[in-house]
Amino acid sequence: MKPHVICLMACSVDGRTLPSRWRPKRAAGDQFERVHDELGGDAWLIGRVTGQEFAKGKAYPVSTKETFPREPWFAQRDAKAYGVVLDTRGKIAWNRSDIGGDPIVVVLSETVSDAHLAGLRSEGVSYFFAGKSELDLALTLEILNRELGVCRLLLEGGGGANGAFLRAGLVDELYLIVSPAVDGAKGAPNVFDSTEAEGDHRAPVTAMTLESSQAMEGGAMLLRYRIENAPRHPTAS
């Protein structure tokens, strides 16, 4: 079963997501964390670039004598919430097993080396595979639901991960904290981003309904949209 996916992001009025570039200078962290807690997701998910910001470790050893099946491995299955990180090729060395008390679960492709899997296991970092060389996001959600009971997932960036889920027709709601600030220059990520190769791949969004709007302190606004997507067609096997 597919979990209900809520994209939660904070941005400037021009849709940029790096507060260090905003003018006037302001931080959205407290507001973001408050909404995050209020939404009460079973898990939250971020992409590799955002995930790297939380890593504390040096690179894992490049080789190991061990071999591991390409099967899910979970250090913990009874957490209140999980921090899920997309890391297709296994580039993040963590030196930690949780983020803010939420156990880390890494989503990998089957091309990841045994040495990297050994590093994850040594630190108690859970992982599973969602594709041979690239990640299948629908499969990722299915596994999170089946293996960990995730029914409500908060998608929290960066723009690349958000954009990939949006284009896959997997985002059900958008909670957007719009801060009274502007970026106004090129180079910063947007709420939803894509690579040049993905530029012609449009999201299958058929409707967006404003469910609520809420004024927050400091002139920020919290906008909640319900998203309707065109029906997904199963991939032929």
N, C-alpha and C positions, 0 to 999 in steps of 0.2 A: 504494500500500500504506500502511496506517496504521502509524505508528511505535508502539512500546510506550511507553505514557505512565505515568510514575511521579510521583505528587504527593509532593513533599518539603516538609514544613513543621515549624516549631517552635512550640509553644504552651504556655500555662500549663495547669494541671490543669482549668481551666474552659474550655479551648478558645480562649482569646483570643491574639492574635498580635502585640500591641504590647508588647515587653519594657519600654519606658519606664514602663508602667503597672503592671507586676508587683510584687507584694510577697511575700516580701522581694525587693529589687532584685537582678537578675541578668541577665547577657547570655547569649544562646544562639548568638552569632555563630560562635565557634570550633567548637563542636560541629556546627553546621549546615554550615559550610564543609568540615569533615572528611568528613561523610557525602556531601555533594555531590561531592567529589573521588573518593571511593571508588565511587560509583555510575557514574561515567564516562560521562555522557550525551553524545550527539552534539550536543545543543542543550539549552538551558534556556529556559523561557518564563515571562514575567510580564505582568501587565495594565498598563493605562495609568497608573493611580495609582502603582503601584510603580515603573514605568519613569520617571515624572517625577522621582523621587528621585535618579536617576542623571544627569539632564540638567544641562548646564552653560551652555546657550546662551540668548540673548535670542530673541525671536520672529523668524522669517524674514520677509523682505519680503512685503508683502501682494499684490504683483502681479509679473508677469514677462511678457516678450514671447514666451517660449518656450511650446511646447505639447508634451505628452508622451503617448504612447499608454498606455493602462491595461494595461500588460504588466509582468511581473517585470523588475526591474533589480538586478543583483547586482554589487557592487564586488569581491567575493571569493567563490570557490566551493571553496577547498581548505583551509579552516580545520579545526583539530582539533575545535572546538566553536563554536557560535553562540549569541549572546544574542538571543532572539526577543521582541519586544514588541508586544502588541496595542494599536494606536492608531487606532481605527476612523475618526475624523474628522481625523486629522493635527494633533494639538494639541501634540506635543512637539518643541521645537527643541533639538538635541542638543549641538552644539559639541564633538563627539567622534565617533569612528567605532567605538569598541570599549568594552566594559566588562570590566575585568580581563584584557585581552588577547583576549577573544572578540568577533569582529566583530558589530555590531548589525544585526539584520534586523527591519524594521518591517512589521507586517501592517496593511494599510489597506483601506478601502472605496473604491469608485470615485468617491465624492463629493469626495474630497480634491482641493484646488486644484492647478493646475500650479505655482503659486508655492511651495507646500509641497514638491512633488516636486523643484523646482529647488534648494531649500534642502537637502534630503536628499542629492541628488547632489553638491552642492558640498562636502559634508562626508564623502563616501564612505560614506554610510549606505545599505545595501541595503534594498530594499522589494519587496513583491508585494501583489497585491490578492486578497481572498477574499470578495467580495460586492459588490453594487451600492451598498447603503446600510447594511447590517449585515453583520457577519462570520459566515461559515459556518465553524464550528470544525472540522468534519470535513474540509472542503475545505482549511483551513489546514494540517492535518496531512498531507494528501495532497500538497500542493505542497511542503512541507518535505522529504518523502521523495523526491519525484520530482526536484526541482530541486537539492537539497543533500545527498541521500543520508542524511537523518536517519532512523535506525532506533530510537533510544532517546532519548526526550525527558523532561526533568525539568520538571515543572510546579511553579512555586515562588511562586505568589501574585500579587496578594493574594487575599483571600477571594472577591471577585467573579469573578475569572478562574477560580479553582479551582471555584467553584460552577457556573459556566457549563459547564465541561468535564464535571463530574460529572453534571449534569442531561442533558447530551447523550450520556451513556453512553460516554464516551471515556477514562475513567481506569481503568487496569489494576491499579495497585498504589498503596498509600499507605505512605509512610515518615514516621512521626510521632515527633518528638522532644518528649516531654512533660517540661517543667521543673517542679521542686518549688516552684512559685509560683502565686499566684492573682491575678486581676484583680479580680473581685468587684463590678464596677460596669457600668452600661450604657454603650454608646457605642463600644466597641472592636470591631474586626472579628473574625470567627471564621475558623476554618480554611476552612470552606465557607460562603459568604454568598450572598444574593440580594437583589434589589430587592423593594419591596412588590408590584409587578406580577407578579413571578415566584414569589410566596409559595405558590401552589397547584400549581406545577410541580414534581413530585417526581422525584427521581433514579431511573433504572431499575435500581437496584442490587438484585440478587436474592440475593447471598450475599457475606459478607466472612469470609475465613479468616485467622486469625492464623498467619503463617508463621514468625515468630521474635520474640523479645523480648530486649533487651540492656540491661543496666545500664550507665550511663555515669557519668563523674565528676560529683561534686556532687549525686548523687541523681536525675539525669535518667534517663529510660527511652527507648530507641528501639524503637518498635513497627512491625512490618512486616505489612501486611495485603494479601492478594490479593483483588481485587474482581472479582466476576462481574456482568455486566450483561445485561439482557434483549436479545434480538437487535434490531439497528437496522433500521428500515424505510426504504428509499430514498425520498427526497422525490420526489413526482411532478413531472415537468417540464411 
